[in-house]
């Protein structure tokens, strides 16, 4: 397999290369990750079943879009070898810490890239879950149908016993009805594990689930699992302040990701999802 991938890589880059060895890279719940060493340098390679090639193609498109505003590992090749789909990215030596102020500023600038509608040119995935992105004119409708409604429908299919999901969807105007949203280019899955820094301190983002939506959703997710300092938030707000009411909408936006974790992993995420639904309904009724 590695010889075949390297042959395809040589054809794509126009440079001869020989495979030396492949080393497993830690991290990632969805794909296998490898550092592939060749005579032409090192590459980062993701592997999954051949049927998941579309997932890698969508990730490649997302990285190309994000590169307009922030450093990403450049996608080099997406393809299939035998029963395996693969995505080859440039290898970057990444650090867990760096210039968080630069990350905040660059994320705000990335969000300045906009589109006429909400959505994306094609569907992609959030983790292993299909993420529908069909274009819509209205953010409230998009978030209700393509995001929360989609996750709640999957929960029903998976036999998860979540209460009051229909009530919450019906009450979304209480959170979003007066909220003016510009369709911003989003990373889409911006938790701490998908951001890192180069040796010079400059930020890098990867593993996107891109679409055009409310920039607040990216900021909300940064707070769900932690990993971002006050310096990051201060720099973002100094570059493009968030509108009033973000704190009230934050848990609503993070419910999408918590429900996705419940659908992928079950366990305690189901209870955490229900607790978020209950708290949001209390918020509405307060």
C-alpha positions as CSV (number, residue, x, y, z in Angstrom):
1,X,0.0,0.0,0.0
2,X,2.7,2.5,0.9
3,X,4.6,1.9,-2.3
4,X,1.4,2.5,-4.2
5,X,0.6,5.7,-2.3
6,X,4.1,7.0,-2.8
7,X,3.9,6.2,-6.6
8,X,0.6,8.3,-6.7
9,X,2.3,11.0,-4.7
10,X,5.3,11.1,-7.0
11,X,2.9,11.5,-10.0
12,X,1.0,14.2,-8.3
13,X,4.0,16.2,-7.2
14,X,6.1,15.5,-10.3
15,X,9.1,14.5,-8.2
16,X,10.6,11.0,-7.9
17,X,10.5,9.6,-4.4
18,X,11.1,6.4,-2.6
19,X,9.3,5.1,0.4
20,X,11.5,4.6,3.5
21,X,9.1,3.9,6.4
22,X,5.8,4.8,8.0
23,X,5.3,5.6,11.7
24,X,2.0,5.7,13.5
25,X,1.1,9.2,14.8
26,X,-0.9,9.4,18.0
27,X,-4.3,11.2,18.1
28,X,-7.5,11.0,16.2
29,X,-10.6,8.9,16.9
30,X,-11.8,8.6,13.3
31,X,-8.8,7.9,11.1
32,X,-5.4,6.2,11.2
33,X,-2.6,8.8,11.1
34,X,0.9,8.2,9.9
35,X,4.2,10.0,9.3
36,X,5.5,8.7,6.0
37,X,9.2,9.1,5.4
38,X,10.4,9.2,1.8
39,X,13.4,10.3,-0.1
40,X,11.6,13.6,-0.9
41,X,10.8,14.3,2.8
42,X,8.1,13.5,5.3
43,X,4.3,13.5,4.7
44,X,1.3,13.3,7.0
45,X,-1.1,10.6,5.8
46,X,-4.6,9.8,7.0
47,X,-6.1,6.4,6.2
48,X,-9.7,5.1,6.4
49,X,-11.9,2.6,4.5
50,X,-12.1,3.3,0.7
51,X,-15.8,4.2,1.2
52,X,-14.7,7.2,3.2
53,X,-12.8,8.9,0.3
54,X,-15.5,11.6,0.1
55,X,-14.8,12.5,3.7
56,X,-11.2,13.1,2.8
57,X,-12.1,15.0,-0.4
58,X,-14.3,17.3,1.8
59,X,-11.5,17.8,4.3
60,X,-9.2,18.7,1.4
61,X,-11.6,21.3,0.2
62,X,-12.0,22.7,3.7
63,X,-8.2,23.1,4.1
64,X,-7.9,24.9,0.8
65,X,-10.6,27.3,1.9
66,X,-9.1,27.9,5.3
67,X,-5.7,28.6,3.7
68,X,-7.2,31.9,2.5
69,X,-7.0,33.2,6.1
70,X,-4.8,31.0,8.3
71,X,-1.9,28.5,8.0
72,X,-3.0,24.9,7.4
73,X,-1.2,21.8,6.4
74,X,-1.3,21.9,2.6
75,X,-3.3,19.0,1.1
76,X,-1.3,17.3,-1.5
77,X,-3.2,14.2,-2.7
78,X,-6.4,12.3,-2.0
79,X,-7.0,8.9,-3.4
80,X,-7.5,5.2,-2.9
81,X,-5.1,2.3,-2.6
82,X,-6.7,-1.1,-2.5
83,X,-9.4,-1.0,0.2
84,X,-8.0,2.1,1.8
85,X,-8.8,5.8,1.2
86,X,-5.9,8.2,2.0
87,X,-5.3,11.9,2.3
88,X,-1.7,13.2,2.1
89,X,-0.8,16.5,3.7
90,X,2.5,18.3,4.1
91,X,4.3,17.3,7.3
92,X,4.5,20.1,9.9
93,X,6.4,20.0,13.1
94,X,3.8,21.3,15.5
95,X,3.9,22.6,19.1
96,X,1.1,22.6,21.7
97,X,1.7,26.2,22.6
98,X,2.5,29.4,20.6
99,X,1.2,32.8,19.8
100,X,-2.4,32.6,21.0
101,X,-3.0,36.3,20.3
102,X,-2.1,35.6,16.6
103,X,-4.6,32.7,16.6
104,X,-7.3,35.0,17.9
105,X,-6.6,37.7,15.3
106,X,-6.3,35.4,12.4
107,X,-9.5,33.5,13.3
108,X,-11.4,36.8,13.4
109,X,-9.9,37.7,10.0
110,X,-10.9,34.3,8.7
111,X,-14.5,34.9,9.7
112,X,-14.4,38.1,7.6
113,X,-14.5,35.8,4.6
114,X,-18.2,35.5,3.8
115,X,-20.7,34.0,1.3
116,X,-24.2,35.0,0.2
117,X,-25.9,32.1,1.9
118,X,-25.4,29.6,4.8
119,X,-23.9,26.2,4.0
120,X,-21.2,24.8,1.8
121,X,-20.8,23.6,-1.7
122,X,-21.0,19.9,-0.6
123,X,-21.7,17.9,2.5
124,X,-18.9,16.9,4.8
125,X,-18.5,15.3,8.2
126,X,-18.3,16.4,11.8
127,X,-16.1,13.7,13.3
128,X,-17.5,10.5,11.7
129,X,-21.0,11.9,11.4
130,X,-22.3,13.2,8.1
131,X,-22.9,16.9,8.2
132,X,-25.4,18.2,5.7
133,X,-24.6,21.7,4.3
134,X,-27.2,22.4,1.6
135,X,-27.4,26.2,1.0
136,X,-30.1,28.2,2.9
137,X,-30.9,31.9,3.1
138,X,-31.8,32.0,6.8
139,X,-29.5,31.1,9.6
140,X,-32.2,30.1,12.1
141,X,-33.7,27.6,9.5
142,X,-30.2,26.3,8.7
143,X,-29.3,25.7,12.3
144,X,-32.6,24.1,13.0
145,X,-32.7,21.8,10.0
146,X,-29.0,21.1,9.1
147,X,-27.5,21.2,12.6
148,X,-29.7,20.5,15.7
149,X,-32.6,18.8,13.8
150,X,-30.1,16.6,12.0
151,X,-28.4,15.5,15.2
152,X,-31.8,14.9,17.0
153,X,-33.0,12.8,14.0
154,X,-29.8,10.7,14.3
155,X,-30.4,10.3,18.0
156,X,-33.8,8.9,17.4
157,X,-32.4,6.4,14.8
158,X,-29.7,5.4,17.3
159,X,-32.3,4.8,20.0
160,X,-31.1,7.6,22.3
161,X,-33.8,8.7,24.7
162,X,-33.5,12.5,24.5
163,X,-36.5,14.5,25.8
164,X,-38.0,17.8,24.6
165,X,-36.0,18.0,21.4
166,X,-39.0,19.1,19.4
167,X,-39.9,21.7,22.1
168,X,-36.4,23.1,21.9
169,X,-36.4,23.3,18.1
170,X,-39.8,25.1,18.2
171,X,-38.3,27.6,20.6
172,X,-35.2,28.5,18.6
173,X,-36.6,32.0,17.7
174,X,-36.2,32.9,21.3
175,X,-32.5,32.5,20.9
176,X,-31.9,33.4,17.3
177,X,-35.0,35.3,16.1
178,X,-33.4,38.8,16.5
179,X,-29.8,37.7,16.0
180,X,-28.3,39.1,12.8
181,X,-25.8,36.7,11.3
182,X,-23.3,37.2,8.4
183,X,-22.4,33.8,6.7
184,X,-18.8,33.6,7.8
185,X,-16.2,31.0,6.7
186,X,-16.0,28.6,9.7
187,X,-13.5,26.0,10.7
188,X,-16.5,24.1,12.0
189,X,-14.8,21.8,14.5
190,X,-12.6,24.2,16.5
191,X,-11.7,22.4,19.7
192,X,-8.3,22.6,21.3
193,X,-7.0,19.4,19.6
194,X,-7.4,21.0,16.1
195,X,-5.1,23.9,16.7
196,X,-1.4,24.0,17.1
197,X,1.7,26.2,16.4
198,X,4.8,26.1,14.4
199,X,8.3,26.5,15.9
200,X,8.1,30.3,15.3
201,X,4.9,30.5,17.3
202,X,2.5,31.0,14.3
203,X,-0.8,29.2,14.6
204,X,-2.0,26.3,12.4
205,X,-5.5,24.9,12.1
206,X,-6.4,21.4,10.8
207,X,-9.2,18.8,10.7
208,X,-11.9,21.2,9.6
209,X,-15.6,20.7,9.1
210,X,-16.0,23.9,7.1
211,X,-19.2,25.7,6.1
212,X,-20.5,29.3,6.1
213,X,-22.4,30.1,9.2
214,X,-22.5,32.1,12.4
215,X,-18.9,32.8,13.6
216,X,-20.1,32.5,17.1
217,X,-20.3,28.7,16.6
218,X,-16.5,28.5,16.3
219,X,-16.0,30.6,19.4
220,X,-18.6,28.6,21.3
221,X,-16.8,25.3,20.6
222,X,-13.5,26.7,21.8
223,X,-15.0,26.9,25.2
224,X,-16.7,23.5,25.3
225,X,-13.6,21.4,26.0
226,X,-11.2,24.1,26.9
227,X,-7.6,24.6,25.7
228,X,-7.7,28.3,24.7
229,X,-6.4,31.1,26.9
230,X,-7.8,34.5,27.7
231,X,-5.1,35.9,25.4
232,X,-6.8,34.2,22.4
233,X,-10.3,35.6,23.3
234,X,-9.0,39.1,24.0
235,X,-7.2,39.2,20.6
236,X,-10.3,37.9,18.8
237,X,-12.6,40.5,20.4
238,X,-10.1,43.3,19.8
239,X,-10.1,42.4,16.1
240,X,-13.9,41.8,15.7
241,X,-16.0,42.0,18.8
242,X,-18.9,39.6,19.2
243,X,-22.4,41.0,19.4
244,X,-24.4,41.2,22.6
245,X,-26.1,37.9,23.7
246,X,-23.3,35.6,22.7
247,X,-23.2,34.0,26.2
248,X,-26.8,33.1,25.9
249,X,-26.4,31.5,22.5
250,X,-23.1,29.7,23.3
251,X,-24.7,26.6,25.0
252,X,-27.3,26.4,22.2
253,X,-24.5,26.2,19.6
254,X,-22.4,23.7,21.7
255,X,-25.5,21.5,22.0
256,X,-24.9,20.5,18.3
257,X,-21.4,19.1,19.2
258,X,-22.5,17.5,22.4
259,X,-25.4,15.7,20.6
260,X,-22.9,14.6,18.0
261,X,-20.7,13.1,20.7
262,X,-23.7,11.4,22.1
263,X,-24.5,9.9,18.7
264,X,-20.9,8.8,18.1
265,X,-19.8,7.6,21.5
266,X,-23.0,7.3,23.7
267,X,-22.3,6.8,27.4
268,X,-22.1,9.9,29.5
269,X,-22.5,12.2,26.5
270,X,-26.2,11.3,26.3
271,X,-26.7,12.6,29.9
272,X,-24.7,15.7,29.2
273,X,-26.7,16.3,26.0
274,X,-30.0,16.0,27.9
275,X,-28.7,18.3,30.7
276,X,-27.9,21.0,28.1
277,X,-31.4,20.6,26.5
278,X,-33.0,21.0,30.0
279,X,-30.9,24.0,30.8
280,X,-31.7,25.7,27.5
281,X,-35.5,25.2,28.0
282,X,-35.2,26.7,31.5
283,X,-33.4,29.6,30.0
284,X,-36.3,30.2,27.5
285,X,-38.9,30.0,30.2
286,X,-37.0,32.3,32.6
